[in-house]
């Protein structure tokens, strides 16, 4: 598999909704996962980097965790 294929498949970026949707889609394919790796932090603009982490923690993680809890309740 070429690097481009791997990066297209395993790297997600964008709005909180886009990232959450892609993670939830990936989760449906792979099953539940317990860890997300936040990589590629660009500290050239510290405020932007901080905002990105806040959005991940407050919006994306919330949706992914809620989906995991809902699925666990069904199982």
N, C-alpha and C positions, 0 to 999 in steps of 0.2 A: 504494500500500500504506500502510495506517495505521501510525503509530508503534507502537501496541500489538502489531500483527502482527509488526513487525520485532523489537521487544524480546522478544516471546514466542519468536521463532525464533532470535535470536542472543545472548541473554543466558542464561547458565546459572549456577546456584547450587545449593547443598545439600551433601550429604555428599560425601566424596571419590569414593565409588562412583557416585553419581548424576551428578556432574560428569564423571567419566571416561566413563561410559556415553553421556552426551549428546554429548560431544566425539567419541567414536568413531563414533556414529551420524551425526553431521554430517560427519565425515571420509569415511564411506562414500558420502555423497551428493555431496560436493564434490571428493573426491580429497585427496591429501596436502597439508597446509599446514605452513609452517615457523615460524609465529609465533602465539603467544597473547597477547592483550592483557588484562592484569589491571587492571581499572578499578574504581572505586567503593570504594577503600580507606577504611575508616572508622576514623580514628585517635582517635575518642572513647574507645575502649578499645584502647590500643596492644598489650596482650597478646593480645587477640582478633584484631586485624589481623595480628600477627606469626604467630600460630598458623595462620591461614587461609593465609598465604603458604607456611608450612612444609608444610602438608598438600598444597597444590598442587604444590610442588616434589618432595616425597618420595613421594606416592602417585599423584596424578593424572598428572603428567608422566611418571612411570615407566611407567604403563599405556599412555599415548598413544605414547610413544617405542617401547615394546616392540611395539605393533601396527604401527607404521611399519616397524620393522626386519623383522618377520615378513612383511609385505606386500612389501617390497623383495626379500626372499629368494625369494618366489614369482614375482615379475615377472622 
